[in-house]
Amino acid sequence: MSKKRVLAFDYGASSGRAIIGTFDGEKITLEEVHRFSNDPVIVGDTMYWDTLRLFFEMKQGMVKAKLAGGFDSIGIDTWGVDFGMLDKNGRLLENPIHYRDARTVGKIEETFKLIDRERLYEITGLQFAEFNTIFQLLSLVQERPEVLERVDKILLTPDLFGYFLTGEKNAEFSMASTTQLMDARTGEWSTEVLKAIGIPEHILPKIIPCGTKVGKVTDAIKEELGLENDVDVIAVAGHDTQSAMVAVPTQEKDFIFMSCGTWSLFGTELDEPLINETSSKLDISNEAGYGGKSSFLKNIIGLWCIQESRRQWIREGKEYSFGELEQMAKQVEPLKCFINTDDPRFNPAGNIPRRIREYCEQTGQYVPQTEAEIVCCINQSLAMKYRHTIEMIQECTGKEYPIIYMLGGGIQSKMLCQFTSNACGRKVSAGPIEATVYGNIALQLMVAGEIADINEARKVIANSEPIAYYEPENQDAWEDAYKRYLEVIAKV
């Protein structure tokens, strides 16, 4: 049979890739044709995404994919919540602002003055995080109303790139669910929430299912890039977590997954949102995925602390690779100190190692002195966070999950995988590394009729990349350490 070739663009918080997926009927083969950095730009007191350069890099990826043998369709996935604003002529009003920008500080509390916390969660089913779209838009309503008056449409990041390619304006389902503006049960924008916050409903485009063919690359772009054939643009699960969900290598109905990178998205897949008093108390999200499924999950700060620590050490003249840092961390005594990785002090960029030492001193723990001890502290703290989270998920669903399916670039850390198995007392299945890209590609192949459904997609993906397994070790020591961890995080 002929091999189907599709092109996935996967944008992360620090880099992006263009990857061709070739399907031979049994497995998917990946070929990276373009990689580029994603560098936020701070101007004055505002942190922006360099969106026009990111679109330039998308075009470069398309040219390189053409030269590598061509492609039939494009799918785009990115991080959630962020958006671009278009005026009535379809022009970008300004560079989209980064979710780590300080404009949303304090906006959660201000929102609760406009709409009751419990009511907002009941409608949206979403974890309250300061970077959510609702709080970004509230900052516009309160501080820059003159800009909001000029907005004709806001487009979430993958939909914005799709618009640049096709001229079509849509809101893909999985991305819409990250905004805290969508009714989780109906899958439509919530008029009640929009009115409470003062957001005009007309600026939000129609929500479309993930796995929708939204249009074709415009003739102008085809001519600019020398593309000879028509290229479909597919709205895959634009939120990278939901593309990764498609790639969980299991046929089980009930499973625990973790998409592990700068952020750790930890949860399970349900047929419908789970919104009740317990999930509200525990602040667990219901995010939309392919086929109308709901991802019941917690959004956890993941490897950001290690990534930003490494940047700090580079600024100090210490050019460690991630591999070197992990090897160093293996040499130190574990379980001496812990942090709550979701403590707000660890969210902004800057000197994370110093903040970790301050946290440990504040909580009366051993204060890590070396780079190796800092890395060990972060990894074991993440593993403990995952243990705490799986207990929350089980409390809500009433189900047991004997295996944790870890996906994404973070599984390249064997230390984190083993620590997760140790802390959670469960077997860990680690892989695929390129889960988001596989999911993006599989969804394009499903739209093209090459793969029948999500169950077949998961079988194909499991057949496409080796999976590693980890078993719990030193259980008594980790059980004792978990009790200390809970005591530590309760102090702050």
ROVO-86952 format. One record per residue (C-alpha): z, x, y. Coordinates in steps of 0.25 Angstrom, whole numbers, plus 2048, in hexadecimal, padded with zeros to 3 digits. Each point is the difference from the previous one (the first is absolute). Layout:
! ROVO-86952
ZXY...
//
This chain:
! ROVO-86952
8008008007FE80480E80C8068088067F880B80480880D8097FB80B80780780B80E7FF80380780480D80F8027FF80780380D80E8057FF80A80380B7FC80E8007F28017FA7F47F97FB7F68017F67F27FB7FC7FF7FF7F17F57FB7F78037F87F47F68007F48027F67F57FA8027F38057F37F980D8077FB80680980A7FF80380F7FD80E80480480480E7F880A80980780480E7F580280A80880180D80E80380480580080E80E8008078067F480780780580C8077F780A7FF80380E80C7FF80A7FC7FD80E80B7FE80A80B7F87F87F67F97F77FB8047F27F27FC7FD7F78017F37F38088037F87F47FB7F380480680080D7F98057F97F37F37F88017F880C8038068067F37FC7F37F97F280280480080F7FB8057FB7F37F57F67FF7F680B80380680A7F58007F47F67F17FE8037FD80E7FD8098007F47F77F57F98027F48088097F37FF7FF7F180080C7FB80780C80580880F7FC7FF80B80480A80F8017FE80A80580A80F7FF8048057F28048047F980D7F880880B7F57F98077F580280A7FD7F780C7F27FB8047FC7F980D7F67F48017F580A7FF8058067F380480D80680C8087FC80A7FE80C80880D7FD8038097F48097F97F680F8048018078077F580B7F87F880A80B8037FE7FE80F80D7FD8077FB7F38078067F77F580F8068018097F48017F57F67FE8067FA7F380D7FC8077F87FA80C7F77F87F680C7FA7F98037FA80E7F37F97FF8007FC7F280B7FF7F680180C7F68017F77F47F57F78057F780C8028028067F27FF7F27FA7F27FF8067FB80E7FE8088057F57FF80E80680A80C80180480280F7FB80D8047FF80480E7F18047FF7FB7F37FB7F47FA8088097F58058098098087F48088057FA7F480580D7FB80680180D8087F27FC8068057F280380C8068087FB80D8067F17FF8017FC7F28017F48038097FA8087F48027F47F67F97F780A7F38087FE8018007F07F67F77F98038057F280A80A7FA7FB8067F38098077F67FC80F7FD7F77FE7F47FA7F48067FD80780D7F880B7F87F97F57F97FC7F980D7FB80E8057F78007F47FB7F28008047F880D8087F67F780E7FD80580A7FC7F480E8027FC8018047F180B7F97F980980C7FC80080680E8037F280680C7FF7F780680D8078007FA80E80C7F77FE7F77F58077FB7FA7F38067F57F88028067F37FF7F37F87F37FA8077F980E8037FD7FB80E80580580D80D7F98047FE7F880C8107FE8018028108017F48028098057F580A80F8067FF7FB80E8047F67FC80A7F48057F97F37F88037FA7FB7F27F280380480180F8008028007F17F47FF7F77FE7F87F38078057F47F78037F48048037F280080F7FB7F38027F87F77F980B7F28068038017FF8107F28058047F780C7FF7FF80D8087F97FD80D7F180580280580880C80A8087F77F68017F47F580680A80B80A8068048057F27F37FF7F98047F67F67F47FA7F98067F57F88097F480480F8037FE80A7F57FE80E80180780A7FA7F780E7FC8058088067F480F7FF80180080780D80F80380080180D7F780C7FB7F97F87F47FA7F48087FD80A8097F88067F37F97F27FE7FA80180D7F980E7FF7F97FC8047F28067F57F87FD7F37FA80F7FB8018027F380980D80580580180E80480680980B7F780980880280A80B7F480580980680D8047FB80880D80580180E8067F37FD8057FB7F37FC7F17FD8097FC7F47FF7F27FA7FA7F77F67F47F67FF8037F18007F77F47FF8057FB80D80A80480C80F8017FC8077FB80D80F7FC7FE80E80380680180C7F77F38078048037FD80E80D8077FF7FA80C7F97F480080A7F58017F67F27FE8037F57F67FA7F38078037F37FA7FC7F68067F67F47FE7F87FE7F27FA80A7FA80880B8087F980D80480880680D80080F7FF80080480D8068098098097F980980A80880E7FF7FE80C8087FA8097F57FB80F8018007FF80F80D8088017FA80B7F87F380080780780080E80A80B7FB7F48097FC7FA7FE80E80D80480680180D7F77F18038048047FF80F80B80A7FD7F68097F98037FD7F27F27FC7F98057FA7F37F77F87F88057F37F97FF8077F380980C80580A7F78058027F87F380180D7F880B80580A8077F37FE8008017F180980C80280C7F980780B7F87FA7FC7F18018097F480480880780A7FC7F780C7F87F38037FA7F980C7FB7F28027F18038037FF7F380780A80380A7F97FE80E80380F8047F68047F67F47F88057FC80780C7F880D7FF80880D80380B8097FA8037F87F380880C7FA80A80080C8017F17FE8038017F280B80A8028067F880B8007F47F68078077F580A80680A8037F28058027FA7F280980B7FC7F78067F67FB80E7FC7F680480C7F38067FA7FE80E8067F28047FB7F27FB7FF8027FE7F180C7F88017FA7F780B7F47FD7F680A7FE7F58087F68087F47F88047FA7FF7F280D7FC7FA8037F680B7F37F97FE8037FF7F280D7F98037F97F780A7F77FC7F580B7FD7F78077F780A7F37F98037FD7FD7F180D7FA7FF7FD7F780C7F37FC7FA8067FC7F380B7F88077F57F88067F77FE7F580A8007F47F78097F880280E7FA7F580B80280180B7F57F58088067FD80580F7F180180380080B80B7F28018077FA80980B80180E80580F8008007FF8017F07FB80F80280F8038028058017F280E8028067FF7F28067FB7FA7F480B8067F780B7FD80A7FB7F18018017FF7F180D8068008067F780B7FA7F37FB8038037F17F27FC7FC7F38067FB7F680380C7F17FF7FE7FA80980B7F17FD8037F67FF80580180980C7F47F98068057F27FE7FC7FB80E7F28057FE7FE7FB7F28057F28057F680180B7F58037F78047F77F58007F480A7F28048057FB8007F28067F27FD7F97FB80C7F38067FB8037F97F280180E7F980F7FD7FC8047F27FC80E7FF80580D8088048048017F17F38077FD80280880D80D8057FB7FB8047F37F480880680980780980A8047F57F48067F97FC80880C80C80980380B8067F780E7FA80180D80980080D7FA7FB80E80480380D7FD7F880E7FF80680980D7FF80E8038038047F180180F8028027FE80980C7F67F78068097F37FE80C8078077F780580B7FA7F280380E7FB80280280B80A7F37FD8078047F180280D8058067F88098097F67F680580B7F680380780980A7F480080A
//
